[in-house]
Amino acid sequence: MIAVAGTIGTGLFLGTGKSLSEGGPASLVICYAFIGFIVYVTLLLLGEMATQYPVAGSFNAYTTRFFSPSYGFALSWNYWFNDAVSVASDLTAAQLVLQFWTSWNPWVISILAWVILVSINALHVRAYGELEYWLAFLKVVTIVVFIIVGILVNVGVNTEHTYIGAHNWSIPGAPFVNGFAGFAKVFVTASFAYGGTESLGITAGETKNPSRNMPKVVKFVFWRILLFYIISILLIGLNVPWDYPNLSNKSTTTSPFTIVFKLAGSTIAASFMNTVILTSVFSAGNHALFAGTRVLYGLSVVSPRRQAPAIFSKTTSAGVPIFALLATSSISILCFASSFIGSGQLWSWLQNIVGVSNQIAWLSIGLASWRFRRAWIAQNRSVDELKFYVRWTWPLGPYFVVISVAALILIQGWSSIFPKFSAIDFVSFYIEIPVMIVMYIAWALVKDISATKQERETPGDNPLESADESTPLIPTDSRGHATGRTSMFDIVDIYSIDLYKDEHVEDLSDELDDEDIKKNLQGRFGWLWKLYYLIA
């Protein structure tokens, strides 16, 4: 339940209003569908690696192992920043949601929400799990109810008692609003909405029988998410006009979900929907704060070299990394800027930052998959040895993800440059690119300097003493391929990767589980068991 609803949050409930206002209904449906397909392919690539190597750390671990340790360092910090900014984004979103009822001191709301989230995460991890489960259940039920109500509103069960159909696609300005600039801006909002799907691989190291379960999780969970998104977005584009008052502006953003319930003629239902959206905002903030805290803690305890200060590894008696929690939540001070620039404008900027960060995560999965597959082939291992792979993603899957996501990152900020340059919008679209590059190069230099210093200080035989004219300048393996990593870019050599390390091996318990499932499906109540496995 948490896996399904964990990615359903402010991006869907509020971000769709911003997308509809800036790009129109056609841009909304096309961009969300295209991003959904990219994420689907990305999850298949991640599932391939996670099933073969079910280790803790998800795609960060695979990027470090198969692509570059320095890039993995930069990516881990980027992912922590993603979670920290997401908390600020969700607290700002809470202000927007509450404006449906009152405009009273939005910063007070943020303070109260911040205290609640930090208090929950400072308790035992069980408190996080219990809260997330029930909030996730509420979100899924609400989406189903919205789909039903949305269909009824469209066919005439609305305050005007008229059939809407595709009328809102032909009003002035629709279906594409603001031309190419408006179309391009929807991509980053859609990326914000789909953010978190890649975190499904984080549980790989703790999944029972990953060879059977990880492929199901990757494919089945994502199709359910895609189903919720595409149907909901289509109904929003059909029922809500792009120029609906206060749909999205500098001071406020109204959820299209709430608008649809208002169109159905029920103010009470609209208030209930807004309440559910508010709980969704808290759920998303709770999830981001929990994940960001654990990422920072992981960076502080990673071996052989810490990638964050040791203070972030200190935990309470309940096992909560309290200083990592405080550091992650401290970024939320950004939400108080809404008092000066407007909640709607601030949320838009934060949304851009998080959306680009999500795209960098997907791009990194594509890079890791590309190098993993090259290593697999270079070391003469058969594709049939993979425990899970989708044949149509070979060999173009990683190339599609890397090229398409890189193109989106570059073009989606078009509106910040043309027709008039906006420095703040430009920064919100592109700030993470130079930050990633600087952190990547800095860590590569630190590693290189540290390694050189260690070599000088470590006594031992000098290989140059026994060198002659036949000694190669670059160490090679038995096949003549250079081994190790290139010192300049810290790229992992595909011939030196140990593809057998951490590889999942089926054990007796996995086989017994498979036999039990097969027996249940073939039994008298096989159809009930099939329904159970489908849901569970």
C-alpha positions as CSV (number, residue, x, y, z in Angstrom):
1,M,0.0,0.0,0.0
2,I,2.8,2.4,0.9
3,A,4.6,1.6,-2.3
4,V,1.5,2.3,-4.4
5,A,0.5,5.6,-2.7
6,G,4.0,6.8,-1.7
7,T,4.3,8.5,-5.1
8,I,0.8,10.0,-5.1
9,G,1.2,13.4,-3.4
10,T,1.3,17.1,-4.1
11,G,2.6,16.6,-7.6
12,L,-0.7,14.9,-8.6
13,F,-3.1,16.8,-6.4
14,L,-1.6,20.3,-6.8
15,G,1.0,20.1,-9.6
16,T,-1.6,19.2,-12.2
17,G,-3.3,22.6,-11.6
18,K,-0.1,24.4,-12.4
19,S,0.5,22.2,-15.4
20,L,-3.0,22.8,-16.8
21,S,-2.7,26.5,-16.3
22,E,0.7,26.9,-17.9
23,G,0.5,24.3,-20.7
24,G,-3.2,23.5,-21.4
25,P,-5.0,20.1,-21.4
26,A,-3.2,18.6,-24.3
27,S,0.3,19.4,-22.9
28,L,-0.9,18.0,-19.5
29,V,-1.9,14.6,-21.0
30,I,1.0,14.3,-23.4
31,C,3.8,15.3,-21.0
32,Y,2.5,13.2,-18.1
33,A,2.1,10.2,-20.4
34,F,5.6,10.6,-21.9
35,I,7.2,11.0,-18.5
36,G,5.3,8.0,-17.3
37,F,6.8,5.9,-20.1
38,I,10.3,7.1,-19.3
39,V,9.8,6.2,-15.6
40,Y,8.5,2.8,-16.6
41,V,11.6,2.0,-18.7
42,T,13.8,3.4,-15.9
43,L,12.1,1.1,-13.4
44,L,12.6,-1.9,-15.6
45,L,16.3,-1.1,-15.8
46,L,16.5,-0.6,-12.1
47,G,14.6,-3.9,-11.5
48,E,17.1,-5.7,-13.7
49,M,20.0,-4.6,-11.4
50,A,18.0,-4.9,-8.1
51,T,17.0,-8.4,-8.9
52,Q,20.5,-9.5,-9.8
53,Y,22.1,-7.6,-6.9
54,P,19.6,-7.0,-4.1
55,V,21.7,-4.7,-2.0
56,A,20.8,-1.8,0.3
57,G,21.2,1.7,-1.2
58,S,19.2,1.3,-4.4
59,F,20.3,3.1,-7.5
60,N,23.0,5.1,-5.6
61,A,24.8,1.8,-4.9
62,Y,24.5,0.7,-8.6
63,T,25.7,4.0,-9.9
64,T,28.8,3.9,-7.6
65,R,29.5,0.3,-8.5
66,F,29.0,0.3,-12.2
67,F,29.6,3.9,-13.3
68,S,31.7,6.1,-11.0
69,P,32.2,6.3,-7.2
70,S,32.6,10.1,-7.5
71,Y,29.4,10.5,-9.5
72,G,27.7,8.2,-6.9
73,F,28.9,10.6,-4.1
74,A,27.4,13.6,-6.0
75,L,24.2,11.7,-6.7
76,S,23.7,10.7,-3.0
77,W,24.0,14.3,-1.9
78,N,21.7,15.4,-4.7
79,Y,19.1,12.8,-3.5
80,W,19.4,14.1,0.1
81,F,18.9,17.6,-1.2
82,N,15.9,16.4,-3.2
83,D,14.3,15.0,0.0
84,A,15.1,18.1,2.0
85,V,13.7,20.5,-0.5
86,S,10.7,18.2,-0.9
87,V,9.9,18.8,2.8
88,A,10.0,22.6,2.2
89,S,7.9,22.2,-0.9
90,D,5.3,20.1,1.0
91,L,5.1,22.7,3.8
92,T,4.6,25.4,1.2
93,A,1.9,23.3,-0.4
94,A,0.1,23.0,2.9
95,Q,-0.3,26.8,2.8
96,L,-1.8,26.6,-0.6
97,V,-4.3,23.9,0.3
98,L,-5.4,25.8,3.4
99,Q,-6.1,28.9,1.4
100,F,-9.3,27.1,0.2
101,W,-10.6,27.9,3.7
102,T,-8.6,30.8,5.0
103,S,-5.7,33.1,4.1
104,W,-4.7,33.6,7.8
105,N,-0.9,33.8,8.4
106,P,0.4,31.0,6.2
107,W,3.8,30.9,7.9
108,V,2.1,29.8,11.2
109,I,0.7,26.8,9.4
110,S,4.2,25.9,8.2
111,I,5.6,26.1,11.7
112,L,2.9,23.8,13.1
113,A,3.3,21.3,10.3
114,W,7.1,21.4,10.7
115,V,6.8,20.6,14.4
116,I,4.4,17.7,13.8
117,L,6.6,16.1,11.1
118,V,9.8,16.4,13.1
119,S,8.1,15.0,16.2
120,I,6.8,12.0,14.3
121,N,10.2,11.2,12.8
122,A,11.9,11.7,16.1
123,L,9.9,8.8,17.5
124,H,10.5,5.1,16.7
125,V,10.3,4.1,13.0
126,R,7.1,2.2,13.7
127,A,5.3,5.6,14.1
128,Y,6.4,6.5,10.6
129,G,5.1,3.2,9.2
130,E,1.8,3.3,10.9
131,L,1.0,6.9,9.8
132,E,2.1,6.2,6.2
133,Y,0.0,3.1,5.8
134,W,-3.3,4.8,6.8
135,L,-2.6,7.9,4.8
136,A,-1.7,5.8,1.8
137,F,-4.9,3.9,2.1
138,L,-6.9,7.1,2.3
139,K,-5.2,8.5,-0.9
140,V,-5.9,5.4,-2.9
141,V,-9.6,5.3,-1.9
142,T,-9.8,9.1,-2.7
143,I,-8.3,8.6,-6.2
144,V,-10.9,5.9,-7.0
145,V,-13.8,8.1,-5.8
146,F,-12.4,11.0,-7.8
147,I,-12.3,9.0,-11.0
148,I,-16.0,8.0,-10.5
149,V,-17.0,11.6,-9.7
150,G,-15.0,12.9,-12.6
151,I,-16.7,10.7,-15.1
152,L,-20.1,11.7,-13.7
153,V,-19.3,15.4,-13.9
154,N,-18.1,15.1,-17.5
155,V,-21.3,13.3,-18.7
156,G,-23.6,15.9,-17.1
157,V,-23.9,15.3,-13.4
158,N,-22.7,18.9,-12.6
159,T,-24.0,22.2,-11.4
160,E,-24.8,23.3,-15.0
161,H,-26.5,20.0,-15.8
162,T,-24.7,20.0,-19.2
163,Y,-22.5,17.4,-21.0
164,I,-18.9,18.7,-20.9
165,G,-17.1,16.1,-23.0
166,A,-14.1,17.7,-24.7
167,H,-15.4,21.2,-24.7
168,N,-12.5,22.6,-22.6
169,W,-10.1,21.4,-25.3
170,S,-11.6,23.9,-27.7
171,I,-12.0,27.1,-25.6
172,P,-9.7,30.1,-26.5
173,G,-6.1,29.2,-25.9
174,A,-6.6,25.5,-25.6
175,P,-5.5,22.7,-26.1
176,F,-1.9,24.0,-26.0
177,V,-1.4,27.1,-23.9
178,N,1.6,29.4,-24.2
179,G,3.0,27.4,-27.2
180,F,6.2,25.5,-26.9
181,A,7.3,27.3,-23.7
182,G,4.2,26.2,-21.9
183,F,4.5,22.6,-23.3
184,A,8.1,22.3,-22.1
185,K,7.4,23.6,-18.6
186,V,4.9,20.8,-18.0
187,F,7.7,18.2,-18.2
188,V,9.4,19.4,-15.0
189,T,6.0,19.5,-13.2
190,A,5.3,15.9,-14.4
191,S,8.7,14.8,-13.2
192,F,8.0,16.3,-9.8
193,A,4.7,14.3,-9.7
194,Y,6.3,11.0,-10.6
195,G,9.2,11.5,-8.2
196,G,9.7,8.7,-5.7
197,T,9.0,5.8,-8.0
198,E,12.7,5.0,-8.2
199,S,12.8,4.5,-4.5
200,L,11.0,1.2,-4.9
201,G,14.4,-0.4,-5.5
202,I,15.6,0.7,-2.0
203,T,13.8,-2.3,-0.5
204,A,15.7,-4.7,-2.8
205,G,18.1,-5.7,0.0
206,E,15.3,-6.5,2.4
207,T,12.9,-8.3,-0.1
208,K,12.2,-11.9,0.4
209,N,12.9,-14.0,-2.7
210,P,13.9,-11.0,-4.8
211,S,14.1,-13.1,-8.0
212,R,10.4,-13.6,-7.9
213,N,9.1,-10.5,-6.1
214,M,11.2,-7.6,-7.4
215,P,10.0,-8.0,-11.0
216,K,6.4,-8.1,-9.8
217,V,7.0,-5.0,-7.6
218,V,8.6,-3.0,-10.4
219,K,6.0,-3.8,-13.1
220,F,2.8,-4.3,-11.2
221,V,3.2,-1.4,-8.7
222,F,4.2,1.0,-11.5
223,W,1.2,0.1,-13.7
224,R,-1.1,0.8,-10.8
225,I,0.5,4.2,-10.3
226,L,0.4,4.9,-14.1
227,L,-3.3,3.9,-14.1
228,F,-4.1,6.4,-11.3
229,Y,-2.2,9.2,-12.9
230,I,-3.3,8.9,-16.6
231,I,-7.0,8.5,-15.9
232,S,-7.0,11.2,-13.3
233,I,-5.1,13.6,-15.5
234,L,-7.4,12.9,-18.5
235,L,-10.5,13.7,-16.4
236,I,-8.9,16.9,-15.1
237,G,-8.1,18.0,-18.6
238,L,-11.6,17.3,-19.7
239,N,-13.5,18.8,-16.8
240,V,-11.4,21.8,-15.6
241,P,-10.8,24.8,-18.0
242,W,-7.2,26.0,-18.2
243,D,-8.2,29.5,-17.3
244,Y,-10.2,28.6,-14.2
245,P,-10.0,31.4,-11.6
246,N,-7.0,31.0,-9.2
247,L,-6.1,27.7,-10.7
248,S,-2.4,28.7,-10.5
249,N,-0.8,32.1,-9.9
250,K,1.9,33.8,-7.8
251,S,-0.1,33.9,-4.6
252,T,-2.2,30.7,-4.7
253,T,-2.8,27.4,-6.5
254,T,-6.1,25.5,-6.4
255,S,-6.2,21.7,-6.7
256,P,-8.2,20.5,-9.8
257,F,-9.4,17.6,-7.6
258,T,-11.2,20.1,-5.4
259,I,-12.5,22.0,-8.4
260,V,-14.1,18.8,-9.8
261,F,-15.9,18.1,-6.6
262,K,-17.2,21.7,-6.6
263,L,-18.4,21.2,-10.2
264,A,-20.3,18.2,-8.9
265,G,-22.3,20.7,-6.8
266,S,-21.1,19.6,-3.3
267,T,-19.2,22.2,-1.2
268,I,-19.0,19.6,1.6
269,A,-17.4,17.0,-0.8
270,A,-15.0,19.7,-2.1
271,S,-14.0,20.5,1.5
272,F,-13.5,16.7,2.2
273,M,-11.4,16.5,-0.9
274,N,-9.3,19.4,0.2
275,T,-8.9,17.7,3.6
276,V,-7.6,14.5,1.9
277,I,-5.2,16.6,-0.1
278,L,-3.9,18.2,3.1
279,T,-3.3,14.8,4.6
280,S,-1.5,13.8,1.3
281,V,0.8,16.9,1.8
282,F,1.7,15.7,5.3
283,S,2.2,12.2,4.0
284,A,4.5,13.4,1.3
285,G,6.4,15.6,3.7
286,N,6.6,12.7,6.2
287,H,8.0,10.4,3.6
288,A,10.6,12.9,2.3
289,L,11.8,13.8,5.8
290,F,12.2,10.1,6.7
291,A,14.0,9.2,3.5
292,G,16.3,12.3,3.6
293,T,17.3,11.6,7.2
294,R,18.3,8.0,6.3
295,V,20.2,9.1,3.2
296,L,22.3,11.6,5.3
297,Y,22.8,9.0,8.0
298,G,24.0,6.5,5.3
299,L,26.5,9.0,3.9
300,S,27.9,9.5,7.4
301,V,28.5,5.7,8.0
302,V,29.6,4.6,4.5
303,S,32.9,2.8,4.3
304,P,35.8,2.9,3.6
305,R,35.5,6.7,3.7
306,R,32.8,8.8,5.2
307,Q,30.9,11.0,2.8
308,A,29.3,13.2,5.5
309,P,30.4,14.5,8.9
310,A,30.4,11.8,11.7
311,I,27.9,13.8,13.8
312,F,25.1,12.7,11.4
313,S,25.7,9.0,12.4
314,K,24.7,9.6,16.0
315,T,21.3,8.1,16.9
316,T,18.8,8.2,19.8
317,S,18.0,5.2,22.0
318,A,15.2,4.4,19.6
319,G,17.6,4.3,16.7
320,V,16.6,7.6,15.1
321,P,19.6,9.6,13.6
322,I,18.6,12.8,15.4
323,F,21.2,15.2,14.0
324,A,20.6,14.0,10.4
325,L,16.9,14.6,11.1
326,L,17.5,18.1,12.3
327,A,19.8,18.9,9.3
328,T,17.3,17.6,6.8
329,S,14.3,19.5,8.3
330,S,16.3,22.7,8.6
331,I,16.1,23.2,4.8
332,S,12.4,23.8,5.4
333,I,13.2,27.3,6.5
334,L,12.8,28.1,2.8
335,C,9.0,27.8,3.1
336,F,8.9,30.9,5.3
337,A,10.0,32.9,2.2
338,S,6.4,32.6,1.1
339,S,5.5,35.5,3.3
340,F,7.5,37.7,1.0
341,I,7.2,36.3,-2.5
342,G,3.8,34.4,-2.4
343,S,3.2,30.8,-1.7
344,G,2.3,30.0,-5.3
345,Q,5.5,31.4,-6.7
346,L,7.7,29.8,-4.1
347,W,6.1,26.4,-4.6
348,S,6.7,26.7,-8.3
349,W,10.4,27.3,-7.8
350,L,10.8,24.4,-5.3
351,Q,8.8,22.2,-7.6
352,N,11.3,22.9,-10.4
353,I,14.2,22.1,-8.2
354,V,12.7,18.8,-7.1
355,G,11.6,17.9,-10.6
356,V,15.1,18.3,-12.0
357,S,16.5,16.3,-9.1
358,N,14.1,13.4,-10.0
359,Q,15.2,13.6,-13.6
360,I,18.9,13.4,-12.5
361,A,18.0,10.2,-10.5
362,W,16.5,8.6,-13.6
363,L,19.4,9.7,-15.8
364,S,21.8,8.1,-13.3
365,I,19.8,4.8,-13.3
366,G,20.2,4.8,-17.1
367,L,24.0,5.4,-16.8
368,A,24.4,2.6,-14.2
369,S,22.4,0.2,-16.4
370,W,24.4,1.1,-19.5
371,R,27.7,0.4,-17.8
372,F,26.3,-2.7,-16.1
373,R,25.2,-4.2,-19.4
374,R,28.5,-3.3,-21.0
375,A,30.3,-5.1,-18.2
376,W,28.0,-8.1,-18.4
377,I,28.7,-8.5,-22.2
378,A,32.4,-7.6,-21.9
379,Q,32.9,-10.4,-19.3
380,N,31.3,-12.9,-21.6
381,R,28.2,-13.5,-19.5
382,S,25.0,-14.5,-21.2
383,V,21.8,-12.4,-21.1
384,D,20.0,-15.6,-20.1
385,E,21.9,-15.6,-16.8
386,L,20.1,-12.5,-15.7
387,K,17.3,-13.3,-13.2
388,F,15.1,-10.6,-14.7
389,Y,15.2,-8.6,-17.9
390,V,12.8,-7.3,-20.4
391,R,14.0,-8.2,-23.9
392,W,12.6,-5.2,-25.7
393,T,14.8,-2.9,-23.5
394,W,18.0,-4.6,-24.9
395,P,20.1,-2.9,-26.0
396,L,18.4,0.5,-26.4
397,G,16.7,0.9,-23.0
398,P,19.6,2.7,-21.2
399,Y,20.3,4.9,-24.2
400,F,16.6,5.9,-24.5
401,V,16.5,6.9,-20.8
402,V,19.8,8.8,-20.8
403,I,19.2,10.7,-24.1
404,S,15.5,11.5,-23.4
405,V,16.0,12.7,-19.8
406,A,19.1,14.7,-20.7
407,A,17.1,16.4,-23.5
408,L,14.3,17.2,-21.1
409,I,16.6,18.7,-18.5
410,L,18.0,21.0,-21.2
411,I,14.8,22.1,-23.0
412,Q,12.2,22.4,-20.1
413,G,13.7,25.7,-19.0
414,W,13.0,27.3,-22.3
415,S,10.4,29.7,-20.8
416,S,13.1,31.1,-18.4
417,I,15.1,32.2,-21.4
418,F,12.6,33.1,-24.1
419,P,10.9,35.5,-24.8
420,K,12.4,37.2,-21.7
421,F,15.2,36.0,-19.5
422,S,14.2,35.3,-15.9
423,A,17.2,34.8,-13.6
424,I,15.3,33.2,-10.7
425,D,13.4,30.8,-13.0
426,F,16.6,29.9,-14.8
427,V,18.3,29.1,-11.6
428,S,15.4,26.9,-10.4
429,F,15.6,24.9,-13.6
430,Y,19.4,24.5,-13.9
431,I,21.1,25.1,-10.5
432,E,21.6,21.4,-9.8
433,I,23.6,20.7,-13.0
434,P,26.7,22.8,-11.9
435,V,26.3,21.6,-8.3
436,M,26.4,18.0,-9.5
437,I,29.5,18.6,-11.7
438,V,31.4,20.5,-8.9
439,M,30.7,17.8,-6.3
440,Y,31.6,15.0,-8.8
441,I,35.0,16.7,-9.6
442,A,35.7,17.7,-6.0
443,W,35.2,14.1,-4.7
444,A,37.3,12.7,-7.5
445,L,40.1,15.0,-6.6
446,V,39.8,14.2,-2.9
447,K,39.9,10.5,-3.6
448,D,42.9,10.9,-6.0
449,I,44.9,13.0,-3.5
450,S,44.0,10.7,-0.6
451,A,45.0,7.6,-2.6
452,T,48.3,9.2,-3.7
453,K,49.1,10.2,-0.1
454,Q,48.3,6.6,1.1
455,E,50.6,5.1,-1.5
456,R,53.4,7.3,-0.4
457,E,52.9,6.5,3.3
458,T,52.4,2.7,2.8
459,P,55.7,0.8,2.9
460,G,56.2,-2.1,0.5
461,D,57.8,-3.2,-2.7
462,N,58.2,-0.6,-5.4
463,P,57.0,-2.3,-8.6
464,L,59.2,0.1,-10.6
465,E,62.3,-1.6,-9.1
466,S,61.6,-4.8,-11.1
467,A,60.3,-3.0,-14.2
468,D,62.0,-3.6,-17.6
469,E,61.2,-2.6,-21.2
470,S,58.4,-5.3,-21.4
471,T,56.5,-3.8,-18.3
472,P,53.3,-2.1,-19.5
473,L,52.8,1.5,-18.5
474,I,49.1,0.8,-17.8
475,P,48.2,-2.4,-15.8
476,T,46.3,-4.9,-17.8
477,D,44.5,-8.1,-17.2
478,S,45.0,-11.5,-19.0
479,R,43.1,-10.3,-22.0
480,G,45.2,-7.1,-22.4
481,H,42.4,-4.8,-21.2
482,A,43.4,-1.9,-18.9
483,T,42.3,-2.5,-15.3
484,G,41.2,-0.1,-12.6
485,R,39.6,3.3,-13.0
486,T,40.7,6.3,-15.0
487,S,42.2,8.8,-12.6
488,M,40.7,11.9,-14.4
489,F,37.0,11.0,-14.3
490,D,36.9,8.1,-11.8
491,I,35.0,5.9,-14.2
492,V,34.7,2.3,-13.3
493,D,36.5,-0.1,-15.7
494,I,33.9,-2.6,-17.0
495,Y,36.5,-5.4,-17.0
496,S,37.4,-5.1,-13.4
497,I,33.9,-5.1,-12.0
498,D,33.2,-8.3,-9.9
499,L,29.9,-9.3,-11.4
500,Y,29.6,-12.3,-9.0
501,K,29.9,-10.2,-5.8
502,D,26.5,-9.8,-4.0
503,E,24.8,-11.7,-6.8
504,H,21.6,-13.3,-5.5
505,V,21.6,-17.0,-5.2
506,E,18.3,-18.9,-4.8
507,D,18.2,-20.7,-1.5
508,L,15.9,-23.5,-0.1
509,S,13.4,-21.1,1.4
510,D,12.9,-19.3,-2.0
511,E,12.2,-22.7,-3.6
512,L,9.8,-23.7,-0.8
513,D,7.9,-20.3,-1.2
514,D,7.6,-20.9,-4.9
515,E,6.2,-24.4,-4.3
516,D,3.7,-23.2,-1.8
517,I,2.4,-20.5,-4.2
518,K,2.2,-23.0,-7.0
519,K,0.3,-25.4,-4.7
520,N,-2.1,-22.7,-3.6
521,L,-2.9,-21.6,-7.2
522,Q,-3.6,-25.1,-8.3
523,G,-5.8,-25.9,-5.3
524,R,-9.6,-25.8,-4.9
525,F,-9.5,-22.1,-4.0
526,G,-6.9,-21.1,-6.6
527,W,-8.9,-18.2,-7.9
528,L,-9.1,-16.7,-4.3
529,W,-5.3,-17.1,-3.9
530,K,-4.8,-15.5,-7.3
531,L,-6.8,-12.5,-6.2
532,Y,-4.9,-12.4,-2.9
533,Y,-1.5,-12.4,-4.7
534,L,-2.8,-9.8,-7.1
535,I,-3.7,-7.4,-4.3
536,A,-0.9,-8.3,-1.8
